[in-house]
């Protein structure tokens, strides 16, 4: 049984609407203002919210803002109830992420159709898609069903990018989103002295190239294959359509895109504030952990220059720190290959 949270300050409308929904076999939670509604949603996460706009204490816009910002509540289908029909009110709500509107007074059929339609569309999108080739294909199939974008079924084949081949260069106009079907790609910036700073490392299951698409600016870094790689291209126009056509589609797509955003933000903080020894150890541990999902015996295979660019230090300083870790028996080095032998000890030795 689906749970619906109904937030409405008018007692008569709240009671009648709740009764209709209960007769349609929904479990209904009610709240007389936005503040109580948010509290009830945090206690019991609803499957859908119906919320009046004009309310005391906390209005509908405030409720939706809290839902969008709270990771526990974000992504719940949200229907506004309003007696106001001005175009600006509709636009403001939709820009904030509302999924639908019901204008008071409404009849039983309008109410149930809106609820059933939102729940059906939401259920068609899986709660989470795996960042894999199959996960991307399933997402595109579901998105095509919901949005009717026929071109989503076209050109899902992989494009072979040879080792050291550029995918795009700094200053290029962004034309597509990239998905790593296999292989590894790095993005980097070059300072005026010609020194590289790696801004991202992408492997199987990762998207890249979307920041410039979202900001509608030229690429601010370059992307090059670290090994023979296979990429799936999603054209710019389809990317924009996926984000703009449907709320559920956009939310699911953003979850896929944001697969490693938190990790990347943490990496930048570490580079800014941590010691060299800790930065090198954390980089090795992060690469080791990422490789464990694909390999039974992970081997870190990067040039010393690339590793130094990831850490944000000179190559000579990196080599010296790696030698210290090897002497301590924490890692093994064979040519350009590095194996982490004792992850827990390496973690404790960062200080």
C-alpha positions as CSV (number, residue, x, y, z in Angstrom):
1,X,0.0,0.0,0.0
2,X,1.4,3.4,-1.1
3,X,1.7,6.1,1.6
4,X,0.6,9.7,0.7
5,X,1.4,12.7,2.8
6,X,-1.4,15.3,2.5
7,X,-0.4,18.8,3.7
8,X,-3.4,21.2,3.7
9,X,-4.4,23.9,6.3
10,X,-8.1,23.9,5.4
11,X,-9.8,21.2,7.6
12,X,-12.7,20.6,5.2
13,X,-10.5,20.1,2.1
14,X,-7.9,18.0,4.1
15,X,-10.6,15.6,5.5
16,X,-12.4,15.2,2.2
17,X,-9.2,14.7,0.1
18,X,-7.9,12.2,2.7
19,X,-11.2,10.2,2.6
20,X,-11.1,10.0,-1.2
21,X,-7.5,8.7,-1.2
22,X,-8.2,6.2,1.6
23,X,-11.2,4.8,-0.4
24,X,-8.7,4.4,-3.3
25,X,-6.6,2.1,-1.0
26,X,-3.9,4.6,-0.2
27,X,-2.4,5.0,3.3
28,X,-2.8,8.7,4.1
29,X,-0.8,10.9,6.5
30,X,-2.2,14.4,7.1
31,X,-0.7,17.6,8.3
32,X,-2.3,21.0,8.9
33,X,0.8,23.0,8.0
34,X,4.1,22.7,6.3
35,X,6.2,22.3,9.5
36,X,4.2,19.4,10.8
37,X,4.2,17.9,7.3
38,X,8.0,17.9,7.1
39,X,8.2,16.3,10.6
40,X,5.8,13.5,9.6
41,X,7.7,12.9,6.4
42,X,10.9,12.5,8.3
43,X,9.2,10.0,10.6
44,X,7.6,8.0,7.8
45,X,8.9,8.6,4.3
46,X,5.9,8.9,2.0
47,X,5.6,7.6,-1.6
48,X,4.1,10.9,-2.7
49,X,3.3,14.3,-1.3
50,X,0.2,16.5,-2.0
51,X,0.8,20.0,-0.6
52,X,-1.1,23.2,-0.5
53,X,0.9,26.3,-1.4
54,X,-0.6,29.1,0.8
55,X,-0.3,27.9,4.4
56,X,0.7,29.5,7.7
57,X,4.1,28.8,9.5
58,X,5.7,27.1,6.4
59,X,4.2,27.4,2.9
60,X,4.3,24.9,0.1
61,X,7.4,26.4,-1.5
62,X,9.2,26.1,1.8
63,X,8.2,22.5,2.2
64,X,9.4,21.7,-1.3
65,X,12.7,23.5,-0.7
66,X,13.3,21.4,2.4
67,X,12.4,18.2,0.6
68,X,14.9,19.1,-2.2
69,X,17.7,19.8,0.3
70,X,17.2,16.8,2.5
71,X,18.7,13.6,1.1
72,X,16.1,11.5,3.1
73,X,13.2,13.3,1.3
74,X,14.6,14.3,-2.0
75,X,13.2,12.5,-5.1
76,X,9.7,12.0,-3.6
77,X,7.0,12.9,-6.2
78,X,5.4,16.3,-5.2
79,X,2.0,17.6,-6.2
80,X,1.0,21.2,-5.4
81,X,-2.6,22.1,-4.4
82,X,-3.4,25.8,-5.2
83,X,-6.3,28.1,-5.6
84,X,-4.1,30.5,-7.5
85,X,-3.9,30.2,-11.2
86,X,-1.4,32.9,-12.1
87,X,1.2,31.6,-14.5
88,X,4.1,32.9,-12.3
89,X,3.0,30.6,-9.4
90,X,3.0,27.5,-11.7
91,X,6.4,28.4,-13.2
92,X,8.0,29.0,-9.7
93,X,6.8,25.6,-8.5
94,X,8.0,23.8,-11.6
95,X,11.4,25.5,-11.4
96,X,11.7,24.3,-7.9
97,X,11.0,20.7,-8.9
98,X,7.3,20.2,-8.4
99,X,6.0,17.3,-10.4
100,X,2.4,18.4,-10.9
101,X,-0.4,20.8,-10.0
102,X,-4.0,20.5,-8.9
103,X,-6.0,23.7,-8.9
104,X,-8.8,23.9,-6.3
105,X,-11.6,23.1,-6.6
106,X,-10.8,19.7,-8.1
107,X,-13.0,16.6,-8.4
108,X,-12.2,13.0,-7.4
109,X,-11.2,11.9,-10.9
110,X,-8.7,14.7,-11.3
111,X,-7.2,13.9,-7.9
112,X,-6.8,10.2,-8.5
113,X,-5.6,10.5,-12.0
114,X,-2.8,12.9,-10.8
115,X,-1.8,10.6,-8.0
116,X,-1.9,7.4,-10.1
117,X,0.0,9.1,-13.0
118,X,2.8,10.4,-10.7
119,X,3.2,7.1,-8.9
120,X,3.2,5.1,-12.1
121,X,5.8,7.3,-13.7
122,X,7.9,7.3,-10.6
123,X,7.7,3.5,-10.3
124,X,8.8,3.1,-13.9
125,X,12.2,4.7,-13.0
126,X,14.2,2.3,-10.8
127,X,15.2,3.8,-7.4
128,X,18.9,3.5,-8.5
129,X,20.7,2.4,-11.6
130,X,24.1,0.7,-11.4
131,X,26.9,2.7,-13.0
132,X,27.6,-0.1,-15.6
133,X,26.9,-0.7,-19.2
134,X,23.8,-2.6,-18.4
135,X,22.7,0.0,-15.9
136,X,23.1,2.8,-18.4
137,X,21.2,0.8,-21.0
138,X,18.3,0.1,-18.6
139,X,18.1,3.8,-17.6
140,X,18.0,4.9,-21.3
141,X,15.3,2.3,-22.0
142,X,13.2,3.5,-19.0
143,X,13.8,7.2,-19.9
144,X,12.8,6.5,-23.5
145,X,9.5,5.0,-22.3
146,X,8.7,8.0,-20.1
147,X,9.9,10.9,-22.3
148,X,9.3,9.5,-25.8
149,X,12.7,10.6,-26.9
150,X,13.1,8.2,-29.8
151,X,16.8,9.0,-30.3
152,X,17.7,7.4,-26.9
153,X,17.6,4.1,-28.7
154,X,20.2,5.2,-31.2
155,X,24.0,5.0,-31.1
156,X,24.6,3.1,-27.9
157,X,27.6,1.3,-29.4
158,X,31.0,1.9,-27.8
159,X,33.6,4.1,-29.5
160,X,37.2,2.9,-29.3
161,X,39.7,5.5,-28.0
162,X,43.3,4.4,-28.3
163,X,45.8,4.9,-25.4
164,X,47.1,8.6,-25.3
165,X,44.3,9.7,-27.7
166,X,42.6,12.9,-26.8
167,X,38.8,12.8,-26.2
168,X,38.6,16.5,-26.0
169,X,41.0,19.4,-25.3
170,X,40.8,22.4,-23.0
171,X,38.8,25.2,-24.8
172,X,36.8,22.8,-27.0
173,X,33.0,23.3,-27.2
174,X,31.3,20.5,-25.4
175,X,29.3,18.3,-27.8
176,X,28.4,15.2,-25.8
177,X,28.5,13.4,-22.4
178,X,30.9,10.5,-22.1
179,X,30.3,7.1,-20.4
180,X,33.3,4.8,-19.8
181,X,32.2,1.4,-21.0
182,X,35.8,0.0,-20.5
183,X,39.2,1.4,-19.9
184,X,40.5,4.5,-18.1
185,X,40.5,8.2,-18.9
186,X,42.1,11.1,-17.2
187,X,41.1,14.8,-17.3
188,X,43.7,17.4,-16.5
189,X,44.6,21.1,-16.6
190,X,47.9,22.6,-17.6
191,X,49.4,25.7,-15.8
192,X,51.3,28.4,-17.6
193,X,54.6,26.6,-16.9
194,X,53.2,23.5,-18.7
195,X,52.8,21.4,-15.5
196,X,49.8,19.1,-15.4
197,X,47.2,18.9,-12.6
198,X,44.9,15.9,-12.9
199,X,41.2,16.9,-12.3
200,X,39.7,13.5,-12.6
201,X,40.2,9.8,-13.2
202,X,37.4,7.8,-14.8
203,X,37.1,4.1,-15.2
204,X,34.3,1.6,-16.1
205,X,30.9,3.0,-15.0
206,X,31.9,6.6,-14.8
207,X,30.5,9.6,-16.7
208,X,32.6,12.7,-17.5
209,X,32.4,15.9,-19.5
210,X,29.1,16.9,-18.0
211,X,30.2,20.0,-16.0
212,X,30.8,22.1,-19.2
213,X,27.5,20.9,-20.6
214,X,25.6,22.0,-17.5
215,X,27.5,25.3,-17.3
216,X,27.2,25.8,-21.1
217,X,30.9,26.8,-21.3
218,X,33.9,25.4,-23.2
219,X,35.8,22.6,-21.6
220,X,38.1,23.9,-18.9
221,X,40.3,20.8,-18.9
222,X,41.5,18.1,-21.4
223,X,40.6,14.4,-21.5
224,X,42.9,11.7,-22.7
225,X,42.8,7.9,-22.6
226,X,45.2,6.2,-20.2
227,X,44.7,2.9,-22.0
228,X,42.7,1.6,-24.9
229,X,39.1,2.5,-23.9
230,X,35.6,2.2,-25.1
231,X,33.3,5.2,-24.6
232,X,29.5,5.6,-25.1
233,X,28.6,9.1,-26.4
234,X,25.4,10.8,-25.3
235,X,24.9,13.9,-27.6
236,X,24.4,17.3,-25.9
237,X,20.8,17.7,-27.1
238,X,19.8,14.3,-25.6
239,X,21.6,15.2,-22.4
240,X,19.6,18.4,-22.0
241,X,16.4,16.7,-22.9
242,X,17.0,14.0,-20.2
243,X,17.4,16.7,-17.6
244,X,14.5,18.9,-18.7
245,X,11.7,16.5,-19.9
246,X,10.7,14.8,-16.7
247,X,11.5,15.2,-13.0
248,X,11.9,11.5,-12.2
249,X,14.2,11.0,-15.2
250,X,16.3,14.0,-14.3
251,X,16.7,12.8,-10.7
252,X,17.7,9.3,-11.7
253,X,20.1,10.7,-14.3
254,X,21.7,13.0,-11.8
255,X,22.2,10.1,-9.4
256,X,24.1,8.2,-12.1
257,X,26.2,11.3,-13.0
258,X,27.1,12.0,-9.4
259,X,28.5,8.5,-8.8
260,X,31.9,9.8,-7.7
261,X,31.3,13.6,-7.0
262,X,31.6,13.2,-3.2
263,X,34.8,11.2,-3.6
264,X,36.3,13.9,-5.9
265,X,35.4,16.7,-3.5
266,X,37.1,14.9,-0.7
267,X,40.2,14.4,-2.8
268,X,40.4,18.2,-3.5
269,X,40.1,19.0,0.2
270,X,42.9,16.5,1.0
271,X,45.1,18.1,-1.6
272,X,44.6,21.5,-0.1
273,X,45.2,20.7,3.5
274,X,46.9,17.3,4.1
275,X,50.6,16.5,4.3
276,X,52.4,15.0,1.3
277,X,52.8,11.6,3.0
278,X,49.0,11.5,3.8
279,X,48.1,12.6,0.2
280,X,50.2,9.9,-1.4
281,X,48.9,7.2,1.0
282,X,45.3,8.3,0.4
283,X,45.7,8.4,-3.4
284,X,47.1,4.8,-3.3
285,X,44.4,3.6,-1.0
286,X,41.7,5.2,-3.2
287,X,43.1,3.7,-6.4
288,X,43.5,0.3,-4.6
289,X,39.9,0.4,-3.5
290,X,38.5,1.4,-6.9
291,X,40.5,-1.4,-8.6
292,X,39.2,-4.0,-6.1
293,X,35.7,-3.8,-7.6
294,X,37.2,-4.9,-11.0
295,X,40.3,-7.0,-10.1
296,X,40.9,-9.8,-7.6
297,X,44.6,-8.6,-7.2
298,X,44.6,-4.9,-7.8
299,X,47.6,-3.4,-9.5
300,X,48.0,0.4,-9.7
301,X,49.3,1.2,-13.2
302,X,50.1,4.9,-13.6
303,X,53.2,6.7,-14.7
304,X,55.0,8.6,-11.9
305,X,54.1,11.9,-13.6
306,X,50.4,11.0,-13.6
307,X,50.5,9.9,-9.9
308,X,52.3,13.1,-9.0
309,X,49.6,15.1,-10.8
310,X,46.9,13.3,-8.9
311,X,48.6,14.0,-5.6
312,X,49.5,17.5,-6.5
313,X,53.2,17.4,-5.9
314,X,56.5,17.2,-7.8
315,X,57.4,13.8,-9.4
316,X,60.6,13.6,-7.3
317,X,58.7,14.1,-4.0
318,X,56.3,11.4,-5.0
319,X,59.1,8.9,-5.8
320,X,60.8,9.6,-2.5
321,X,57.5,9.0,-0.6
322,X,56.8,5.8,-2.5
323,X,60.3,4.6,-1.6
324,X,59.6,5.2,2.1
325,X,56.4,3.1,1.9
326,X,58.2,0.3,0.0
327,X,60.9,0.3,2.7
328,X,58.2,0.0,5.4
329,X,56.8,-3.1,3.5
330,X,53.5,-1.3,2.8
331,X,53.6,-1.5,-0.9
332,X,55.5,-3.4,-3.7
333,X,56.9,-1.6,-6.7
334,X,57.7,-3.3,-10.0
335,X,58.5,-0.9,-12.8
336,X,55.5,1.4,-13.1
337,X,53.2,-1.1,-11.2
338,X,52.3,-0.6,-7.6
339,X,50.6,-3.1,-5.3
340,X,49.2,-2.1,-1.9
341,X,50.3,-5.0,0.4
342,X,49.0,-3.7,3.8
343,X,46.1,-1.3,3.3
344,X,45.3,-0.9,7.0
345,X,48.9,-0.2,7.9
346,X,49.3,2.2,5.0
347,X,46.2,4.0,6.3
348,X,47.7,4.3,9.8
349,X,51.1,5.4,8.5
350,X,49.8,8.5,6.9
351,X,50.7,10.8,9.8
